[in-house]
């Protein structure tokens, strides 16, 4: 949580840059800072105005290390996801 809290006030940015933070990257970096590898793959985008490596929301949502807030915690531990 300390990484995420340090980002309070930093602007949202769709661009892969140092000027702001993309939402899924914020989540990934916070977990990485806490020592947890979410085992996700970044996607390289080469479209006008959005070039770079992005962690797409669908990819993050499929991480076997995360669960929906309304999903029982034991489903992750047992691999039922």
C-alpha positions as CSV (number, residue, x, y, z in Angstrom):
1,X,0.0,0.0,0.0
2,X,2.9,2.4,0.6
3,X,3.6,2.6,-3.1
4,X,0.0,3.4,-4.0
5,X,-0.3,6.0,-1.2
6,X,2.8,7.8,-2.5
7,X,1.0,8.2,-5.9
8,X,-1.9,10.2,-4.4
9,X,-2.2,13.4,-6.4
10,X,-0.2,12.1,-9.4
11,X,-2.3,12.6,-12.5
12,X,-3.9,9.7,-14.5
13,X,-2.3,9.2,-17.9
14,X,-3.2,6.9,-20.7
15,X,0.3,7.4,-22.1
16,X,3.2,5.3,-21.0
17,X,5.2,8.1,-19.5
18,X,6.7,9.5,-16.4
19,X,4.1,12.3,-16.4
20,X,1.3,10.2,-14.9
21,X,0.1,6.8,-14.0
22,X,-2.1,4.4,-15.9
23,X,-4.7,2.7,-13.6
24,X,-3.6,-0.9,-14.2
25,X,0.0,-0.1,-13.9
26,X,-0.6,1.6,-10.5
27,X,-2.2,-1.7,-9.3
28,X,0.6,-3.8,-10.7
29,X,3.4,-1.6,-9.2
30,X,1.7,-1.5,-5.8
31,X,1.6,-5.3,-5.6
32,X,5.2,-5.6,-7.0
33,X,6.4,-3.1,-4.4
34,X,4.7,-5.3,-1.7
35,X,6.7,-8.3,-3.0
36,X,3.9,-10.0,-5.0
37,X,4.4,-11.0,-8.7
38,X,1.0,-10.9,-10.4
39,X,2.4,-12.9,-13.3
40,X,0.9,-10.6,-16.0
41,X,2.1,-9.7,-19.5
42,X,2.3,-6.2,-20.8
43,X,1.1,-5.6,-24.3
44,X,3.1,-3.4,-26.7
45,X,0.8,-0.9,-28.5
46,X,2.0,0.9,-31.7
47,X,-1.0,3.1,-32.4
48,X,-0.9,6.9,-32.9
49,X,-0.7,8.7,-29.5
50,X,-0.5,5.4,-27.5
51,X,2.8,3.8,-28.1
52,X,4.5,1.8,-25.4
53,X,4.0,-1.2,-23.1
54,X,0.6,-1.3,-21.3
55,X,-1.0,-3.6,-18.8
56,X,-4.4,-4.0,-20.3
57,X,-7.4,-4.2,-17.8
58,X,-8.5,-7.6,-19.2
59,X,-5.0,-9.1,-18.7
60,X,-4.8,-7.8,-15.1
61,X,-8.3,-9.1,-14.3
62,X,-7.2,-12.6,-15.4
63,X,-4.3,-12.7,-12.9
64,X,-4.6,-15.8,-10.9
65,X,-3.4,-13.8,-7.9
66,X,-6.3,-11.4,-7.8
67,X,-10.0,-11.9,-7.2
68,X,-13.2,-9.9,-7.5
69,X,-14.2,-8.3,-4.2
70,X,-17.4,-10.4,-4.1
71,X,-15.5,-13.7,-4.9
72,X,-14.6,-16.0,-1.9
73,X,-10.9,-15.9,-1.0
74,X,-10.6,-19.7,-0.9
75,X,-11.2,-19.9,-4.7
76,X,-7.8,-18.4,-5.3
77,X,-6.0,-20.6,-2.9
78,X,-7.6,-23.8,-4.3
79,X,-7.1,-22.7,-7.9
80,X,-10.8,-22.7,-8.7
81,X,-10.6,-19.4,-10.5
